[in-house]
């Protein structure tokens, strides 16, 4: 399990790392603090062994975000996640994430380099992970969009600095070799040249204190993290129209940080989730820039959500983004919940993608239902992009649908627990 960047460029890596808590003795605290710590201890089995997930899991996730105004590229995710500890040997864990056109896998080896240091070897590949959809001034441009299929090898090192502490501090070092083959959509313009097939070698490193689970509206979470990712392309080149080409840089570097907090009131079950994410870059291009917009909560480890906007509508060189979510139970059993969302960002646009105004806002709301056993959750969400540019001026509307099915909660499976995942996110799942 690893930590990965926010939504970026043509590839939207969403490798997940969700360290929670190690065992320990509760100090003398207030009733509210004791409640928080007891929740963290309930989540402890996910974290007690550094960053290799020790719990057997079977999870299905689906999300869709559609716009009312204008044409947009398909924005959806759908995957099945399987995690199998004690695979062949007691210190091996097999993780598989299977989407309709993509497979992401990792074999984790616990304590390979010491009692608190794990190693992971990953293989991934399939279709649409390298897609790029051009959106400029609130308009999707199919003629300048194209698809990409890729294969990827990775090696990861995970180290836990504070074994035995309630909230873990984890370190990640990961190297990745990726090769992408680009191709045209049927809608790609005749005179538009797609990029050359290219290799991308990257190094990612960072520190994470705490963690956030990849569930719809997490009940309890805390995270402080800081990350760096550097990319080196084997074939930097130009693409596009001959008289007005775009350029891909050989090197680009990303730096980002996040602070997040989720909490559920013990009696009323009202809950909130707030996130503050900030990122900057050096030598960013269209493939490595931060891309903000839409509401797809599990499309990336750090989804850059702006309700009401197209998914990845905004291309930014650097940004500061604040997201807030609030859930209010509507019935006695706390199964039906009213949801409210808010997103606000200050953006420094990527050159060539500048639009009027640097402050962007979106609001949304909907209904969430979860089954009595929490085997499944389903949510319908509406979003309004206050500052989104459309043909009629400012303002845009969208609808979202989300489903979470935890197969591990069925009695026939005999599995319990929450559902951390590790998968590649794609903006083009179905064609």
C-alpha positions as CSV (number, residue, x, y, z in Angstrom):
1,X,0.0,0.0,0.0
2,X,1.4,3.4,-1.0
3,X,0.7,7.1,-1.0
4,X,0.1,8.8,-4.4
5,X,-0.7,12.1,-5.9
6,X,-3.8,14.1,-6.5
7,X,-5.5,13.9,-9.9
8,X,-2.9,14.8,-12.5
9,X,-2.6,14.9,-16.2
10,X,-3.5,12.1,-18.5
11,X,-2.6,9.4,-16.0
12,X,-4.6,9.6,-12.7
13,X,-2.7,7.4,-10.3
14,X,-4.7,6.6,-7.2
15,X,-2.4,4.2,-5.3
16,X,-3.8,4.1,-1.8
17,X,-2.1,4.0,1.6
18,X,-4.4,4.1,4.6
19,X,-2.4,3.6,7.8
20,X,-4.6,3.9,10.8
21,X,-3.6,3.0,14.4
22,X,-1.4,0.6,16.3
23,X,-2.3,-0.9,19.6
24,X,-1.6,1.0,22.9
25,X,-3.0,2.0,26.2
26,X,-5.5,4.8,26.4
27,X,-4.4,7.7,28.5
28,X,-6.8,9.6,30.8
29,X,-8.8,11.8,28.4
30,X,-12.1,13.6,28.1
31,X,-15.2,11.6,27.0
32,X,-15.0,13.0,23.5
33,X,-11.2,12.2,23.1
34,X,-11.8,8.7,24.5
35,X,-14.5,8.2,21.8
36,X,-12.1,9.3,19.1
37,X,-9.3,7.0,20.3
38,X,-11.7,4.1,20.7
39,X,-12.7,4.5,17.1
40,X,-9.0,4.6,16.1
41,X,-8.4,1.4,18.0
42,X,-11.4,-0.3,16.3
43,X,-9.6,0.5,13.0
44,X,-6.2,-0.7,14.4
45,X,-6.1,-4.1,12.5
46,X,-5.6,-2.2,9.3
47,X,-2.5,-0.5,10.5
48,X,-0.8,-2.7,13.0
49,X,1.7,-4.1,10.4
50,X,3.0,-0.9,8.9
51,X,1.5,-0.5,5.4
52,X,0.9,-4.0,4.1
53,X,-2.8,-4.6,4.6
54,X,-3.2,-7.6,6.9
55,X,-7.0,-8.1,6.5
56,X,-8.7,-10.1,3.8
57,X,-11.0,-7.9,1.7
58,X,-13.5,-8.1,-1.1
59,X,-14.8,-4.7,-2.2
60,X,-16.8,-3.3,-5.2
61,X,-16.8,0.5,-5.9
62,X,-18.7,2.4,-8.6
63,X,-18.9,6.1,-9.2
64,X,-20.3,8.3,-12.0
65,X,-20.3,12.1,-12.5
66,X,-22.4,13.6,-15.3
67,X,-23.0,17.1,-16.5
68,X,-26.3,18.8,-17.5
69,X,-24.7,21.5,-19.7
70,X,-22.5,20.9,-22.6
71,X,-20.5,17.8,-23.6
72,X,-18.0,16.2,-21.2
73,X,-15.8,13.1,-21.4
74,X,-17.1,10.1,-19.4
75,X,-16.2,10.5,-15.7
76,X,-16.5,7.2,-13.8
77,X,-14.7,4.5,-11.9
78,X,-15.6,0.9,-11.3
79,X,-13.4,-1.8,-9.8
80,X,-13.2,-4.9,-7.7
81,X,-10.6,-5.0,-4.9
82,X,-9.2,-8.2,-3.4
83,X,-6.7,-8.4,-0.6
84,X,-5.3,-11.8,0.5
85,X,-2.9,-12.0,3.5
86,X,-1.0,-15.2,4.1
87,X,-0.7,-15.8,0.3
88,X,1.4,-18.9,-0.1
89,X,3.4,-17.8,3.0
90,X,2.6,-16.0,6.2
91,X,4.6,-12.9,5.3
92,X,3.1,-12.5,1.8
93,X,0.1,-10.4,0.9
94,X,-1.5,-10.4,-2.6
95,X,-3.5,-7.4,-3.7
96,X,-5.5,-7.2,-6.9
97,X,-7.6,-4.3,-8.2
98,X,-9.6,-5.3,-11.3
99,X,-11.5,-2.8,-13.4
100,X,-13.3,-3.6,-16.7
101,X,-10.2,-2.9,-18.8
102,X,-7.4,-2.7,-16.2
103,X,-5.6,-4.8,-13.7
104,X,-3.4,-3.4,-10.8
105,X,-1.6,-5.8,-8.5
106,X,1.0,-5.9,-5.8
107,X,2.8,-8.6,-3.9
108,X,3.7,-7.3,-0.4
109,X,6.5,-8.8,1.7
110,X,6.2,-7.9,5.4
111,X,9.3,-7.2,7.5
112,X,11.7,-8.0,4.5
113,X,14.1,-5.2,5.5
114,X,13.5,-5.2,9.2
115,X,10.6,-5.5,11.7
116,X,9.0,-2.2,10.6
117,X,10.0,-2.1,6.9
118,X,7.9,-3.8,4.2
119,X,8.5,-4.1,0.5
120,X,6.0,-4.3,-2.4
121,X,6.4,-5.4,-6.0
122,X,3.7,-4.2,-8.4
123,X,2.5,-5.0,-11.9
124,X,-0.3,-3.0,-13.7
125,X,-1.6,-2.6,-17.2
126,X,-4.5,-2.3,-19.5
127,X,-6.6,0.3,-21.3
128,X,-7.5,4.0,-20.9
129,X,-5.1,4.8,-18.0
130,X,-3.2,7.2,-20.3
131,X,-6.2,9.0,-21.7
132,X,-6.1,12.8,-22.1
133,X,-9.2,14.9,-22.5
134,X,-8.7,18.5,-23.5
135,X,-11.0,20.9,-21.7
136,X,-10.5,24.7,-22.3
137,X,-12.7,27.6,-21.0
138,X,-15.3,25.1,-19.9
139,X,-15.6,23.4,-23.3
140,X,-14.6,19.8,-23.9
141,X,-12.7,19.5,-27.2
142,X,-12.9,15.9,-28.5
143,X,-10.8,16.8,-31.6
144,X,-7.8,17.4,-29.2
145,X,-8.4,14.4,-27.0
146,X,-6.9,10.9,-27.3
147,X,-6.5,7.6,-25.5
148,X,-3.6,5.8,-24.0
149,X,-3.0,2.2,-22.9
150,X,-0.1,1.3,-20.6
151,X,1.9,-1.2,-18.7
152,X,3.6,-0.5,-15.4
153,X,6.2,-2.1,-13.0
154,X,6.8,-0.7,-9.5
155,X,8.8,-1.3,-6.4
156,X,7.9,0.2,-3.0
157,X,9.4,0.5,0.4
158,X,7.2,1.2,3.4
159,X,8.6,2.1,6.8
160,X,6.8,2.6,10.1
161,X,8.7,5.1,12.3
162,X,6.7,4.7,15.5
163,X,5.5,1.1,16.1
164,X,3.2,0.9,19.2
165,X,2.0,4.5,18.9
166,X,-1.7,5.1,18.5
167,X,-1.4,7.2,15.3
168,X,1.3,5.9,12.9
169,X,3.9,7.9,11.0
170,X,4.8,6.1,7.8
171,X,7.4,6.7,5.1
172,X,7.1,5.7,1.5
173,X,9.7,5.4,-1.2
174,X,8.5,4.1,-4.6
175,X,10.0,3.8,-8.1
176,X,7.8,3.2,-11.1
177,X,8.5,2.4,-14.8
178,X,5.5,3.0,-17.0
179,X,5.2,2.7,-20.8
180,X,2.2,4.2,-22.6
181,X,1.0,3.7,-26.1
182,X,-1.2,6.6,-27.4
183,X,-3.9,6.3,-30.0
184,X,-6.7,8.3,-31.5
185,X,-10.3,8.4,-30.6
186,X,-12.8,8.2,-33.4
187,X,-13.5,11.9,-32.6
188,X,-9.8,13.0,-32.7
189,X,-9.4,15.6,-35.4
190,X,-7.8,14.5,-38.6
191,X,-4.9,17.0,-38.5
192,X,-4.2,16.4,-34.8
193,X,-1.1,14.3,-34.1
194,X,-1.2,12.3,-30.8
195,X,1.9,12.0,-28.7
196,X,4.6,9.5,-29.4
197,X,4.6,6.3,-27.3
198,X,6.8,7.0,-24.3
199,X,8.2,5.7,-21.1
200,X,7.8,7.5,-17.8
201,X,10.1,6.8,-14.9
202,X,9.0,8.3,-11.6
203,X,10.1,8.4,-8.0
204,X,7.6,9.1,-5.2
205,X,8.4,9.8,-1.6
206,X,6.6,11.2,1.4
207,X,5.5,11.1,5.0
208,X,2.0,10.4,6.3
209,X,0.8,10.8,9.9
210,X,-2.5,9.1,10.3
211,X,-4.6,8.2,7.3
212,X,-8.0,8.3,5.6
213,X,-9.9,5.3,4.5
214,X,-11.3,5.1,0.9
215,X,-14.9,4.9,1.9
216,X,-17.9,7.0,0.9
217,X,-17.9,9.8,3.6
218,X,-15.5,8.3,6.2
219,X,-16.8,8.3,9.7
220,X,-13.5,9.0,11.5
221,X,-10.1,10.0,10.1
222,X,-7.1,12.3,10.6
223,X,-4.2,12.8,8.3
224,X,-1.2,15.1,7.9
225,X,1.0,14.3,4.9
226,X,3.6,15.8,2.6
227,X,4.7,14.3,-0.8
228,X,7.1,14.7,-3.7
229,X,7.0,13.0,-7.1
230,X,9.5,13.4,-9.9
231,X,9.0,12.3,-13.5
232,X,11.5,11.6,-16.3
233,X,10.1,10.8,-19.8
234,X,12.1,8.8,-22.3
235,X,10.7,10.6,-25.4
236,X,9.7,14.2,-24.7
237,X,8.0,15.5,-27.8
238,X,5.4,17.8,-29.3
239,X,1.9,16.8,-30.3
240,X,-1.2,18.4,-31.6
241,X,-1.6,20.6,-34.7
242,X,1.6,21.3,-36.7
243,X,1.0,25.1,-36.7
244,X,0.2,25.2,-32.9
245,X,1.8,22.2,-31.1
246,X,1.8,21.3,-27.4
247,X,5.0,20.3,-25.8
248,X,5.7,17.5,-23.3
249,X,8.7,18.2,-21.0
250,X,11.3,15.6,-20.3
251,X,11.2,16.3,-16.5
252,X,8.5,17.5,-14.2
253,X,8.3,17.7,-10.4
254,X,5.3,17.8,-8.1
255,X,5.0,18.8,-4.4
256,X,1.8,18.6,-2.4
257,X,0.5,18.4,1.1
258,X,-2.8,17.6,2.8
259,X,-4.5,18.0,6.2
260,X,-7.8,16.1,6.7
261,X,-10.2,15.5,9.6
262,X,-13.4,13.4,9.7
263,X,-15.5,12.9,12.8
264,X,-18.9,11.5,13.7
265,X,-20.8,12.6,16.8
266,X,-21.5,9.4,18.9
267,X,-25.1,10.1,19.7
268,X,-26.6,12.0,16.8
269,X,-24.3,10.3,14.2
270,X,-24.0,13.7,12.4
271,X,-20.6,13.8,10.8
272,X,-18.2,16.1,8.9
273,X,-15.2,15.7,6.7
274,X,-12.9,18.6,5.9
275,X,-9.7,18.6,3.7
276,X,-7.2,21.2,2.9
277,X,-4.9,20.3,0.0
278,X,-2.2,22.4,-1.6
279,X,0.2,21.6,-4.4
280,X,2.9,23.2,-6.6
281,X,5.0,22.0,-9.5
282,X,8.2,22.6,-11.5
283,X,8.1,22.4,-15.3
284,X,4.6,21.0,-15.4
285,X,2.9,20.3,-18.8
286,X,-0.5,19.1,-19.7
287,X,0.2,15.6,-18.6
288,X,1.7,16.4,-15.2
289,X,-0.4,19.5,-14.2
290,X,-2.9,19.2,-11.3
291,X,-6.4,18.8,-12.7
292,X,-9.3,20.0,-10.5
293,X,-13.1,19.5,-11.0
294,X,-16.0,17.1,-10.5
295,X,-17.0,15.1,-7.6
296,X,-15.6,11.5,-7.7
297,X,-14.5,10.8,-4.2
298,X,-12.6,7.6,-4.9
299,X,-11.0,8.4,-8.3
300,X,-7.7,9.3,-6.7
301,X,-6.1,9.1,-3.3
302,X,-6.3,12.9,-3.1
303,X,-9.3,13.8,-5.3
304,X,-9.3,17.4,-6.3
305,X,-13.1,17.9,-6.1
306,X,-15.0,20.9,-7.2
307,X,-18.8,20.1,-7.3
308,X,-20.6,21.0,-10.5
309,X,-17.5,21.2,-12.7
310,X,-16.5,18.7,-15.3
311,X,-14.1,16.1,-14.0
312,X,-10.5,17.4,-14.5
313,X,-11.9,20.6,-16.0
314,X,-9.2,22.9,-14.5
315,X,-5.5,22.5,-15.3
316,X,-3.3,24.1,-12.6
317,X,0.4,24.7,-12.1
318,X,-0.3,25.2,-8.4
319,X,-3.4,25.4,-6.2
320,X,-4.9,25.5,-2.7
321,X,-8.2,23.6,-2.3
322,X,-10.6,23.3,0.6
323,X,-13.3,20.7,0.7
324,X,-16.0,20.2,3.3
325,X,-18.7,17.5,3.6
326,X,-21.5,17.3,6.2
327,X,-23.9,14.3,6.8
328,X,-27.2,14.7,8.7
329,X,-29.2,11.5,9.6
330,X,-32.9,11.8,8.6
331,X,-34.5,8.8,10.3
332,X,-34.3,7.0,13.7
333,X,-32.2,4.2,12.4
334,X,-29.7,6.6,10.9
335,X,-29.8,4.8,7.5
336,X,-30.9,7.8,5.4
337,X,-28.6,10.8,5.5
338,X,-28.8,14.3,4.0
339,X,-25.4,15.3,2.5
340,X,-24.0,18.7,1.8
341,X,-20.7,19.4,0.0
342,X,-18.6,22.5,-0.6
343,X,-15.4,23.1,-2.5
344,X,-13.3,26.3,-2.9
345,X,-9.9,26.6,-4.7
346,X,-7.4,29.3,-5.5
347,X,-5.7,28.3,-8.7
348,X,-2.6,29.4,-10.7
349,X,-3.4,28.0,-14.1
350,X,-1.1,26.1,-16.4
351,X,0.2,28.3,-19.2
352,X,-2.2,27.9,-22.2
353,X,-5.1,26.9,-19.9
354,X,-5.7,30.3,-18.3
355,X,-9.3,31.5,-17.8
356,X,-10.8,34.6,-16.1
357,X,-10.7,34.4,-12.3
358,X,-8.4,32.5,-10.0
359,X,-10.9,31.7,-7.2
360,X,-13.3,28.8,-8.0
361,X,-16.2,27.6,-5.9
362,X,-18.8,24.8,-6.0
363,X,-21.5,23.5,-3.8
364,X,-23.6,20.3,-3.7
365,X,-25.9,18.1,-1.8
366,X,-27.7,14.8,-2.0
367,X,-28.9,11.7,-0.1
368,X,-26.9,8.7,1.2
369,X,-28.4,5.4,2.3
370,X,-26.5,2.5,3.9
371,X,-27.8,-0.9,4.7
372,X,-28.3,-2.0,8.4
373,X,-25.2,-4.2,8.2
374,X,-23.2,-1.6,6.2
375,X,-22.8,-4.2,3.5
376,X,-23.6,-1.5,0.9
377,X,-23.9,2.2,0.6
378,X,-25.6,4.2,-2.2
379,X,-25.6,7.9,-2.8
380,X,-27.0,10.4,-5.3
381,X,-25.5,13.8,-5.3
382,X,-26.2,17.1,-7.1
383,X,-23.4,19.7,-7.7
384,X,-23.4,23.3,-8.8
385,X,-20.2,24.9,-10.1
386,X,-20.7,28.5,-9.1
387,X,-17.7,29.9,-11.2
388,X,-17.7,27.2,-14.0
389,X,-17.6,28.8,-17.5
390,X,-20.3,27.6,-19.8
391,X,-21.8,28.9,-23.1
392,X,-24.5,30.9,-21.2
393,X,-21.9,32.4,-18.8
394,X,-21.0,31.3,-15.3
395,X,-22.7,28.3,-13.5
396,X,-22.9,24.6,-14.2
397,X,-24.9,21.6,-12.9
398,X,-24.0,18.0,-12.5
399,X,-25.3,14.8,-11.0
400,X,-23.4,11.9,-9.3
401,X,-24.2,8.3,-8.4
402,X,-22.0,6.2,-6.1
403,X,-22.2,2.6,-4.9
404,X,-20.0,0.8,-2.3
405,X,-20.5,-2.9,-1.8
406,X,-18.4,-4.7,0.8
407,X,-18.6,-8.4,0.0
408,X,-16.5,-9.1,3.1
409,X,-19.4,-8.2,5.3
410,X,-21.6,-11.0,4.0
411,X,-21.9,-13.9,6.6
412,X,-20.8,-16.5,3.9
413,X,-17.5,-14.7,3.6
414,X,-16.8,-14.3,7.3
415,X,-14.9,-11.1,6.7
416,X,-15.2,-7.9,8.6
417,X,-13.6,-4.5,8.6
418,X,-13.3,-1.5,6.4
419,X,-12.0,-1.3,2.9
420,X,-8.7,0.3,2.1
421,X,-7.8,-0.1,-1.5
422,X,-4.8,0.3,-3.9
423,X,-5.8,0.9,-7.5
424,X,-5.2,2.9,-10.6
425,X,-7.9,5.5,-11.3
426,X,-9.1,6.2,-14.8
427,X,-11.3,8.9,-16.3
428,X,-12.3,6.5,-19.1
429,X,-13.5,3.1,-17.8
430,X,-16.2,2.3,-20.4
431,X,-16.0,3.2,-24.1
